[in-house]
Amino acid sequence: METWIVITDKKGIIIIGGGIIGLACAYYLMAQGANVTIIEEKQIGSGASHGSCGLLFFSDVITLYAPAVVSTEIIRTFLDTSPLYIKPVPYMDRMAFLLRFALSCRKNHMKRAAKNKYTLLLYSSHLLRQLFDKGTFACEF
């Protein structure tokens, strides 16, 4: 399940999704004085966070923007070996977006995206480390 954050007013926030992302968002929002309500379909941490066996992956710095990724993934899709799947439907808006995306997959865009993603990943890792340093959790970082 994805995490959704709904702002009801200046201090009231509803977070839909009680996994690691939703709970971390709630923690930091509450630390800033927000009144947070978490809505989870089943039990807190029982969805995707549970399914990942408690492992957190900070992603790769190189993004889908890398040159030749689009053509490689199209080929891998037909071979049924690609982790990426886009249902083939005749929506012109989607096809136009995918074409613009494919045309943007150039080295300069990849470098800029990787630099920005690296900064975001470092900051996310720092925030997660702070979260673990402040509490007592039955897990390792």
C-alpha positions as CSV (number, residue, x, y, z in Angstrom):
1,M,0.0,0.0,0.0
2,E,1.2,3.5,-0.7
3,T,1.4,6.1,1.9
4,W,-0.9,9.1,1.5
5,I,-0.8,12.3,3.6
6,V,-4.0,14.4,3.8
7,I,-3.8,17.8,5.4
8,T,-7.2,18.6,7.1
9,D,-6.2,22.0,8.5
10,K,-3.0,23.7,9.7
11,K,-2.5,21.2,12.6
12,G,-4.6,18.2,11.5
13,I,-3.0,15.6,9.3
14,I,-4.3,12.2,8.2
15,I,-1.8,9.6,7.1
16,I,-3.2,6.7,5.1
17,G,-0.8,3.8,5.4
18,G,0.8,2.5,8.7
19,G,4.1,1.1,7.3
20,I,7.6,2.4,7.9
21,I,7.1,5.4,5.7
22,G,3.7,6.4,7.2
23,L,5.0,6.0,10.7
24,A,8.2,7.9,10.1
25,C,6.2,10.7,8.5
26,A,3.9,10.7,11.5
27,Y,6.8,10.8,13.9
28,Y,8.4,13.9,12.3
29,L,5.1,15.7,11.8
30,M,4.2,15.1,15.5
31,A,7.6,16.4,16.5
32,Q,6.7,19.6,14.7
33,G,3.4,19.8,16.7
34,A,1.0,18.4,14.2
35,N,-2.0,16.4,15.2
36,V,-1.6,13.1,13.3
37,T,-4.1,10.3,12.6
38,I,-2.9,7.1,11.0
39,I,-5.3,5.0,9.0
40,E,-4.2,1.5,8.2
41,E,-6.4,-1.2,6.5
42,K,-5.2,-4.0,8.7
43,Q,-2.5,-3.9,11.4
44,I,0.2,-1.3,11.7
45,G,3.2,-2.5,9.7
46,S,1.4,-5.5,8.2
47,G,1.5,-4.4,4.6
48,A,4.5,-3.7,2.3
49,S,6.7,-3.0,5.3
50,H,6.0,-6.5,6.7
51,G,6.4,-8.1,3.2
52,S,9.9,-6.7,2.9
53,C,10.9,-8.6,6.0
54,G,11.9,-5.4,7.7
55,L,14.6,-4.6,5.2
56,L,15.0,-1.0,4.0
57,F,16.5,-0.3,0.6
58,F,17.8,3.2,-0.1
59,S,17.6,2.6,-3.8
60,D,20.1,3.2,-6.5
61,V,21.5,6.6,-7.4
62,I,21.3,5.9,-11.2
63,T,17.8,6.3,-12.3
64,L,15.6,5.1,-15.1
65,Y,16.8,8.3,-16.9
66,A,20.0,6.4,-17.9
67,P,20.5,6.3,-21.7
68,A,19.3,3.1,-23.3
69,V,17.3,2.0,-20.3
70,V,14.0,2.5,-22.1
71,S,15.0,0.3,-25.1
72,T,16.5,-2.3,-22.8
73,E,13.4,-2.5,-20.7
74,I,11.1,-2.7,-23.7
75,I,13.1,-5.7,-24.9
76,R,13.1,-7.2,-21.4
77,T,9.3,-6.7,-21.1
78,F,8.8,-8.9,-24.2
79,L,11.2,-11.5,-22.7
80,D,9.2,-11.3,-19.4
81,T,12.4,-10.5,-17.5
82,S,11.8,-6.8,-16.7
83,P,10.8,-5.6,-13.2
84,L,9.0,-2.7,-15.0
85,Y,5.5,-3.4,-16.3
86,I,3.2,-0.9,-17.9
87,K,0.0,-2.3,-19.1
88,P,-0.3,-1.8,-22.9
89,V,-3.4,0.3,-23.3
90,P,-4.2,2.8,-26.1
91,Y,-4.2,5.9,-24.0
92,M,-2.7,8.8,-26.0
93,D,-1.8,10.8,-22.9
94,R,0.2,7.9,-21.5
95,M,1.9,7.1,-24.8
96,A,2.8,10.8,-25.2
97,F,4.3,10.9,-21.6
98,L,6.3,7.7,-22.3
99,L,7.6,9.1,-25.5
100,R,8.6,12.4,-23.8
101,F,10.3,10.3,-21.1
102,A,12.2,8.2,-23.6
103,L,13.4,11.2,-25.4
104,S,14.6,12.8,-22.2
105,C,16.8,9.8,-21.3
106,R,20.1,11.6,-22.0
107,K,23.3,11.6,-20.2
108,N,23.0,15.2,-18.9
109,H,19.5,14.5,-17.5
110,M,20.7,11.3,-15.9
111,K,23.6,13.1,-14.2
112,R,21.3,15.8,-12.8
113,A,18.7,13.2,-11.6
114,A,21.4,11.1,-10.0
115,K,22.8,14.1,-8.2
116,N,19.4,15.2,-6.9
117,K,18.5,11.6,-5.9
118,Y,21.8,11.1,-4.1
119,T,21.1,14.2,-2.0
120,L,17.6,13.0,-1.2
121,L,18.9,9.5,-0.3
122,L,21.6,10.8,2.0
123,Y,19.0,13.0,3.8
124,S,16.6,10.1,4.1
125,S,19.3,7.9,5.6
126,H,20.2,10.6,8.0
127,L,16.6,11.0,9.2
128,L,16.1,7.3,9.6
129,R,19.3,7.1,11.6
130,Q,18.0,9.9,13.9
131,L,14.7,8.0,14.3
132,F,16.5,4.8,15.3
133,D,18.9,6.7,17.7
134,K,15.9,8.2,19.6
135,G,13.9,5.1,20.2
136,T,14.0,1.5,21.3
137,F,13.2,-0.7,18.5
138,A,13.2,-4.5,18.2
139,C,15.3,-4.4,15.1
140,E,18.7,-3.3,13.8
141,F,19.7,-0.4,11.6
